[in-house]
């Protein structure tokens, strides 16, 4: 679990180092992973027959939504601080908690209300600090928040098919559907697609699409949601460290307080998803 979160936390760092465009980096993340995902799918004997038309539509829809999520997040990574990108990119957990409460049609518990309030206060502090730095940083934060919203749509689609389609099959087919979307967005934005240096893209693919996702898939059923939420906090911490070491990104006390508030809300949200 810890290894998967560490690997995922390095994703923004690799995106920032890539000399292709940020959305193009997401395209290569998906495309370079396809041979490995295909091997893992076949090795686990996850067959594609037996899927209905609705299942395939959900898989394709999940791939498209995930591609748009990655595109928005990667644009945000290029414009805001790595710690902010990691926190806001995971904000979908809080939205899923709120959606779950609405679906249950019950009065929210005190801890759930506290989580939403903490998230809103922490986000307000971080967005305010970004506005103080410059407009581009604020825009980057908003792109990362949009990515969190899109990730909610991806999770909701995946939940409808996760019991019928194996995890590697889901990753392979959704990546195959999402890669052309990423490429189209990158070209429409006028980004350079073909890199001159490949190692950041290979590192991004291995860290996020294979190692990070693979270790999380393997370990999710072995821990409670509270432990998952706590370990999740390693992602923004590592991203902050990477941003400080590589790019000189500094945090002041207001940033730290905002991150702690949002992180606490994420822990509560993950615990409520048990």
Kinemage of the C-alpha trace (Angstrom):
@kinemage 1
@onewidth
@group {chain A} dominant
@subgroup {mainchain}
@vectorlist {calphas} color= white
{ca unk a 1} P 0.000 0.000 0.000
{ca unk a 2} L 2.773 2.425 0.968
{ca unk a 3} L 4.813 1.509 -2.116
{ca unk a 4} L 1.833 2.107 -4.397
{ca unk a 5} L 1.199 5.548 -2.921
{ca unk a 6} L 4.883 6.505 -3.140
{ca unk a 7} L 4.951 5.483 -6.813
{ca unk a 8} L 1.791 7.483 -7.588
{ca unk a 9} L 3.169 10.495 -5.718
{ca unk a 10} L 6.114 10.640 -8.126
{ca unk a 11} L 3.752 11.059 -11.092
{ca unk a 12} L 3.576 14.895 -10.973
{ca unk a 13} L 7.376 15.042 -10.720
{ca unk a 14} L 7.784 12.950 -13.891
{ca unk a 15} L 5.154 15.067 -15.704
{ca unk a 16} L 7.032 18.246 -14.832
{ca unk a 17} L 10.346 16.745 -16.087
{ca unk a 18} L 8.956 15.493 -19.420
{ca unk a 19} L 9.913 17.624 -22.428
{ca unk a 20} L 6.702 16.710 -24.231
{ca unk a 21} L 3.581 18.638 -23.298
{ca unk a 22} L 1.855 17.671 -20.030
{ca unk a 23} L -1.160 16.148 -21.795
{ca unk a 24} L 1.179 14.373 -24.216
{ca unk a 25} L 2.915 12.888 -21.177
{ca unk a 26} L -0.435 11.398 -20.154
{ca unk a 27} L -0.841 9.949 -23.645
{ca unk a 28} L 2.539 8.235 -23.377
{ca unk a 29} L 1.725 7.065 -19.840
{ca unk a 30} L -1.249 5.162 -21.232
{ca unk a 31} L 0.285 4.041 -24.530
{ca unk a 32} L 3.613 2.766 -23.199
{ca unk a 33} L 1.770 0.740 -20.544
{ca unk a 34} L -0.419 -1.165 -23.028
{ca unk a 35} L 2.035 -4.047 -23.790
{ca unk a 36} L 2.664 -4.646 -20.084
{ca unk a 37} L -1.019 -4.446 -19.237
{ca unk a 38} L -1.817 -6.893 -22.041
{ca unk a 39} L 0.803 -9.318 -20.707
{ca unk a 40} L -0.581 -9.061 -17.152
{ca unk a 41} L -4.137 -9.507 -18.411
{ca unk a 42} L -3.225 -12.656 -20.336
{ca unk a 43} L -0.990 -13.948 -17.540
{ca unk a 44} L -3.893 -13.714 -15.094
{ca unk a 45} L -6.142 -15.351 -17.712
{ca unk a 46} L -8.632 -12.524 -17.643
{ca unk a 47} L -10.742 -13.266 -20.701
{ca unk a 48} L -12.691 -10.692 -22.688
{ca unk a 49} L -15.485 -13.029 -23.799
{ca unk a 50} L -18.737 -12.896 -21.900
{ca unk a 51} L -18.836 -9.109 -21.656
{ca unk a 52} L -22.105 -7.596 -22.770
{ca unk a 53} L -22.531 -4.492 -24.897
{ca unk a 54} L -23.286 -2.466 -21.778
{ca unk a 55} L -20.028 -3.650 -20.187
{ca unk a 56} L -17.991 -2.531 -23.203
{ca unk a 57} L -19.731 0.842 -23.261
{ca unk a 58} L -18.923 1.316 -19.580
{ca unk a 59} L -15.266 0.349 -20.132
{ca unk a 60} L -14.919 2.764 -23.053
{ca unk a 61} L -16.717 5.477 -21.105
{ca unk a 62} L -14.408 4.909 -18.133
{ca unk a 63} L -11.373 5.201 -20.413
{ca unk a 64} L -12.588 8.467 -21.937
{ca unk a 65} L -13.414 9.988 -18.543
{ca unk a 66} L -10.070 8.865 -17.125
{ca unk a 67} L -8.274 10.418 -20.109
{ca unk a 68} L -10.036 13.747 -19.521
{ca unk a 69} L -9.210 13.449 -15.814
{ca unk a 70} L -5.518 12.918 -16.599
{ca unk a 71} L -5.489 15.725 -19.173
{ca unk a 72} L -6.936 18.213 -16.680
{ca unk a 73} L -4.626 17.044 -13.893
{ca unk a 74} L -1.497 17.158 -16.032
{ca unk a 75} L -2.308 20.696 -17.206
{ca unk a 76} L -2.726 21.673 -13.565
{ca unk a 77} L 0.581 20.026 -12.598
{ca unk a 78} L 2.380 22.292 -15.048
{ca unk a 79} L 0.866 25.426 -13.508
{ca unk a 80} L 0.628 24.892 -9.745
{ca unk a 81} L 2.772 23.460 -6.963
{ca unk a 82} L 3.226 19.679 -6.837
{ca unk a 83} L 1.760 19.419 -3.332
{ca unk a 84} L -1.401 21.259 -4.381
{ca unk a 85} L -1.697 19.051 -7.455
{ca unk a 86} L -1.506 15.874 -5.362
{ca unk a 87} L -4.085 17.081 -2.837
{ca unk a 88} L -6.620 18.512 -5.268
{ca unk a 89} L -6.198 15.557 -7.624
{ca unk a 90} L -7.445 13.297 -4.800
{ca unk a 91} L -10.354 15.561 -3.861
{ca unk a 92} L -12.768 13.153 -5.539
{ca unk a 93} L -12.797 11.054 -2.338
{ca unk a 94} L -14.661 13.819 -0.537
{ca unk a 95} L -17.152 14.172 -3.385
{ca unk a 96} L -17.755 10.415 -3.370
{ca unk a 97} L -18.490 10.588 0.350
{ca unk a 98} L -21.019 13.374 -0.190
{ca unk a 99} L -22.618 11.459 -3.072
{ca unk a 100} L -22.842 8.357 -0.905
{ca unk a 101} L -24.635 10.311 1.807
{ca unk a 102} L -27.138 11.672 -0.699
{ca unk a 103} L -27.764 8.175 -2.032
{ca unk a 104} L -28.403 6.819 1.475
{ca unk a 105} L -30.831 9.686 2.189
{ca unk a 106} L -29.862 9.942 5.838
{ca unk a 107} L -28.700 12.718 8.101
{ca unk a 108} L -24.903 13.103 7.898
{ca unk a 109} L -22.844 12.251 10.968
{ca unk a 110} L -20.797 14.877 12.765
{ca unk a 111} L -17.531 13.453 11.385
{ca unk a 112} L -18.863 13.625 7.832
{ca unk a 113} L -19.945 17.243 8.225
{ca unk a 114} L -16.551 17.988 9.752
{ca unk a 115} L -14.776 16.381 6.782
{ca unk a 116} L -16.632 18.551 4.269
{ca unk a 117} L -15.999 21.697 6.338
{ca unk a 118} L -12.311 20.863 6.724
{ca unk a 119} L -11.994 20.271 2.991
{ca unk a 120} L -13.683 23.557 2.105
{ca unk a 121} L -11.634 25.566 4.599
{ca unk a 122} L -8.360 23.930 3.568
{ca unk a 123} L -9.106 24.389 -0.112
{ca unk a 124} L -9.981 28.051 0.476
{ca unk a 125} L -6.638 28.613 2.208
{ca unk a 126} L -4.671 26.891 -0.558
{ca unk a 127} L -6.548 28.663 -3.346
{ca unk a 128} L -6.079 31.985 -1.586
{ca unk a 129} L -2.344 31.410 -1.331
{ca unk a 130} L -2.207 30.424 -5.011
{ca unk a 131} L -4.000 33.643 -5.905
{ca unk a 132} L -1.388 35.559 -3.913
{ca unk a 133} L 1.434 33.871 -5.866
{ca unk a 134} L 0.052 34.485 -9.364
{ca unk a 135} L -3.001 33.853 -11.525
{ca unk a 136} L -1.394 30.873 -13.283
{ca unk a 137} L -0.986 28.982 -9.991
{ca unk a 138} L -4.670 29.525 -9.173
{ca unk a 139} L -5.689 28.291 -12.636
{ca unk a 140} L -3.519 25.214 -12.084
{ca unk a 141} L -5.318 24.501 -8.810
{ca unk a 142} L -8.685 24.750 -10.575
{ca unk a 143} L -7.566 22.303 -13.270
{ca unk a 144} L -6.540 19.835 -10.536
{ca unk a 145} L -9.907 20.250 -8.787
{ca unk a 146} L -11.622 19.590 -12.138
{ca unk a 147} L -9.540 16.424 -12.404
{ca unk a 148} L -10.862 15.376 -8.991
{ca unk a 149} L -14.433 15.882 -10.227
{ca unk a 150} L -13.778 13.829 -13.357
{ca unk a 151} L -12.199 11.071 -11.265
{ca unk a 152} L -15.522 10.711 -9.426
{ca unk a 153} L -17.188 9.934 -12.763
{ca unk a 154} L -14.466 7.387 -13.541
{ca unk a 155} L -14.912 5.622 -10.177
{ca unk a 156} L -18.694 5.485 -10.543
{ca unk a 157} L -18.373 3.869 -13.980
{ca unk a 158} L -15.730 1.408 -12.767
{ca unk a 159} L -17.862 0.352 -9.804
{ca unk a 160} L -20.564 -0.835 -12.195
{ca unk a 161} L -18.229 -3.294 -13.937
{ca unk a 162} L -15.462 -4.081 -11.436
{ca unk a 163} L -17.120 -7.329 -10.326
{ca unk a 164} L -17.395 -8.659 -13.891
{ca unk a 165} L -14.088 -7.518 -15.414
{ca unk a 166} L -10.657 -8.280 -13.989
{ca unk a 167} L -8.489 -5.370 -12.808
{ca unk a 168} L -5.807 -5.739 -15.500
{ca unk a 169} L -8.449 -6.136 -18.201
{ca unk a 170} L -10.140 -2.983 -16.985
{ca unk a 171} L -6.845 -1.059 -17.006
{ca unk a 172} L -5.869 -2.372 -20.449
{ca unk a 173} L -9.151 -1.725 -22.253
{ca unk a 174} L -9.805 1.628 -20.570
{ca unk a 175} L -6.238 2.759 -21.388
{ca unk a 176} L -6.721 1.645 -25.001
{ca unk a 177} L -9.913 3.724 -25.168
{ca unk a 178} L -8.415 6.720 -23.381
{ca unk a 179} L -5.070 7.059 -25.193
{ca unk a 180} L -6.550 8.476 -28.451
{ca unk a 181} L -8.517 11.017 -26.403
{ca unk a 182} L -5.318 12.180 -24.698
{ca unk a 183} L -3.568 12.453 -28.065
{ca unk a 184} L -6.437 14.460 -29.569
{ca unk a 185} L -6.442 16.894 -26.626
{ca unk a 186} L -2.650 17.315 -26.809
{ca unk a 187} L -2.716 18.023 -30.554
{ca unk a 188} L -5.650 20.437 -30.228
{ca unk a 189} L -3.646 22.376 -27.626
{ca unk a 190} L -0.627 22.538 -29.915
{ca unk a 191} L 1.579 20.566 -27.547
{ca unk a 192} L 4.748 18.791 -28.679
{ca unk a 193} L 3.964 15.075 -28.647
{ca unk a 194} L 7.221 13.317 -29.553
{ca unk a 195} L 9.792 13.728 -26.742
{ca unk a 196} L 13.550 14.040 -27.114
{ca unk a 197} L 14.140 12.432 -23.693
{ca unk a 198} L 12.175 9.270 -22.918
{ca unk a 199} L 13.126 8.371 -19.347
{ca unk a 200} L 10.617 10.712 -17.589
{ca unk a 201} L 7.775 9.224 -19.651
{ca unk a 202} L 8.911 5.658 -19.025
{ca unk a 203} L 9.226 6.499 -15.329
{ca unk a 204} L 5.730 8.029 -15.362
{ca unk a 205} L 4.286 4.930 -17.002
{ca unk a 206} L 5.984 2.503 -14.603
{ca unk a 207} L 5.348 4.547 -11.461
{ca unk a 208} L 1.678 5.389 -12.085
{ca unk a 209} L 0.161 2.982 -14.573
{ca unk a 210} L 1.966 -0.243 -13.558
{ca unk a 211} L 3.638 -0.139 -10.137
{ca unk a 212} L 1.336 2.345 -8.400
{ca unk a 213} L -1.944 0.956 -9.728
{ca unk a 214} L -0.723 -2.644 -9.485
{ca unk a 215} L 0.348 -2.433 -5.839
{ca unk a 216} L -2.851 -0.620 -4.875
{ca unk a 217} L -5.015 -3.236 -6.619
{ca unk a 218} L -3.097 -5.987 -4.815
{ca unk a 219} L -3.292 -4.369 -1.372
{ca unk a 220} L -6.738 -2.708 -1.274
{ca unk a 221} L -8.517 -5.747 0.133
{ca unk a 222} L -5.893 -6.214 2.859
{ca unk a 223} L -6.501 -2.968 4.783
{ca unk a 224} L -9.378 -0.998 6.222
{ca unk a 225} L -10.491 2.183 4.477
{ca unk a 226} L -9.098 4.232 7.403
{ca unk a 227} L -5.610 2.792 6.886
{ca unk a 228} L -5.939 3.404 3.134
{ca unk a 229} L -6.875 7.022 3.838
{ca unk a 230} L -3.945 7.519 6.207
{ca unk a 231} L -1.443 6.027 3.788
{ca unk a 232} L -2.933 8.257 1.083
{ca unk a 233} L -1.415 11.208 2.937
{ca unk a 234} L 2.050 10.093 1.835
{ca unk a 235} L 1.212 11.278 -1.692
{ca unk a 236} L 1.022 15.041 -1.031
{ca unk a 237} L 3.918 14.796 1.448
{ca unk a 238} L 6.204 13.203 -1.146
{ca unk a 239} L 5.008 15.593 -3.848
{ca unk a 240} L 5.804 18.563 -1.594
{ca unk a 241} L 9.285 17.121 -0.956
{ca unk a 242} L 9.861 16.546 -4.683
{ca unk a 243} L 8.685 20.066 -5.511
{ca unk a 244} L 11.031 21.551 -2.886
{ca unk a 245} L 14.106 19.525 -3.922
{ca unk a 246} L 13.674 19.743 -7.703
{ca unk a 247} L 11.909 23.063 -8.265
{ca unk a 248} L 12.457 25.090 -5.101
{ca unk a 249} L 8.730 25.192 -4.261
{ca unk a 250} L 8.375 26.456 -0.694
{ca unk a 251} L 5.420 26.239 1.685
{ca unk a 252} L 4.520 28.881 4.239
{ca unk a 253} L 2.451 28.217 7.419
{ca unk a 254} L -0.839 29.013 5.643
{ca unk a 255} L -0.036 26.405 2.946
{ca unk a 256} L 0.789 23.840 5.622
{ca unk a 257} L -2.443 24.472 7.522
{ca unk a 258} L -4.495 24.227 4.317
{ca unk a 259} L -2.836 20.936 3.362
{ca unk a 260} L -3.397 19.461 6.834
{ca unk a 261} L -7.098 20.385 6.715
{ca unk a 262} L -7.642 18.883 3.255
{ca unk a 263} L -5.598 15.805 4.175
{ca unk a 264} L -7.686 15.263 7.327
{ca unk a 265} L -10.848 15.508 5.237
{ca unk a 266} L -9.466 12.907 2.812
{ca unk a 267} L -8.791 10.492 5.678
{ca unk a 268} L -12.356 10.833 6.956
{ca unk a 269} L -13.742 10.450 3.436
{ca unk a 270} L -11.768 7.256 2.808
{ca unk a 271} L -12.837 5.881 6.200
{ca unk a 272} L -16.513 6.513 5.360
{ca unk a 273} L -16.096 4.554 2.093
{ca unk a 274} L -15.403 1.334 4.029
